[in-house]
Amino acid sequence: MDLAGWDPEQEGRIKLDGEWEFYWGELLPPSFFRHGASDAVSRMIMKVPSDWTESRINGKPLPAYGYATYRMVLSNVPDDMVFAIKKRIFVFQVIFI
């Protein structure tokens, strides 16, 4: 998501809704992506918010229980501002910024 045209005075908070990279069955740390290894795992694009059980891998729906990595890259983030995250996830999670 490119924040180059974002005006906090006009637009307020940033919604992170949209298309995220999705890696089913993988718990990937940020260092994994820095080393260009993302081609080594199966990547999907997942619309957020959504329920992953609506998605399929090899024709099979994803189960209700499991784990995955969601990833979104923000570009042109103002470095003179403080940001916070308001989450709507009510299960165990780890968030890397």
C-alpha positions in Angstrom: 0.0 0.0 0.0 1.5 3.3 -1.1 0.9 6.2 1.4 2.4 8.9 -0.8 -0.9 10.7 -1.4 -2.3 10.1 2.1 -3.2 13.3 4.0 -3.8 12.6 7.7 -5.6 15.9 8.2 -8.1 15.1 5.4 -8.3 11.3 5.5 -7.7 10.4 9.1 -6.8 6.9 9.9 -5.4 4.4 7.4 -7.5 1.3 6.8 -5.4 -1.7 6.0 -8.3 -3.4 4.1 -7.4 -4.7 0.7 -5.2 -7.4 -0.8 -2.6 -9.0 1.5 0.0 -11.7 0.8 -1.2 -14.9 2.5 1.0 -17.9 3.3 -1.1 -20.8 4.6 0.5 -23.1 7.1 3.5 -20.8 7.5 4.7 -18.6 10.4 7.2 -16.4 8.6 9.3 -13.7 10.4 10.2 -10.4 8.7 13.8 -11.7 8.1 12.4 -14.4 5.8 11.2 -11.7 3.4 14.4 -9.5 3.6 16.4 -12.4 2.3 14.3 -12.9 -0.8 13.2 -16.3 0.1 9.5 -15.7 -0.5 9.6 -17.7 -3.7 10.3 -20.8 -1.6 6.8 -21.0 -0.2 3.3 -20.9 -1.6 1.9 -17.4 -1.7 -1.7 -16.4 -2.3 -3.4 -13.1 -2.3 -6.1 -12.7 0.4 -8.7 -10.0 0.6 -8.8 -8.5 4.1 -11.1 -8.5 5.9 -12.3 -11.9 4.9 -12.6 -15.5 6.3 -9.9 -17.8 5.0 -12.4 -20.6 4.9 -13.7 -19.0 1.7 -10.4 -19.7 0.0 -9.1 -22.8 -1.7 -5.7 -24.4 -2.1 -5.5 -27.1 -4.8 -9.3 -27.1 -5.0 -9.8 -27.8 -1.3 -11.3 -25.2 1.1 -9.1 -24.1 3.9 -10.1 -25.4 7.3 -11.5 -23.2 10.1 -8.5 -23.9 12.3 -4.9 -23.5 11.3 -2.2 -20.8 11.0 -0.9 -18.5 8.3 1.2 -15.4 7.7 -0.5 -12.3 6.3 1.8 -9.7 4.9 1.3 -6.2 3.6 4.1 -3.8 2.7 3.5 -0.1 3.2 5.6 2.4 1.2 6.1 6.1 1.5 5.2 6.0 5.2 5.8 9.5 6.8 8.8 9.2 9.2 7.8 12.2 11.3 4.6 10.7 12.7 3.7 8.2 15.4 1.3 5.4 14.4 -0.8 2.8 16.3 -2.6 -0.3 15.3 -6.2 -1.0 16.3 -6.8 -4.7 15.7 -10.0 -6.6 15.2 -8.4 -10.1 15.5 -9.6 -12.0 18.5 -7.2 -15.0 18.4 -3.5 -15.5 19.1 -1.3 -13.4 16.9 2.1 -11.9 16.4 2.4 -8.5 14.7 5.7 -7.3 13.1 6.0 -3.7 12.1 
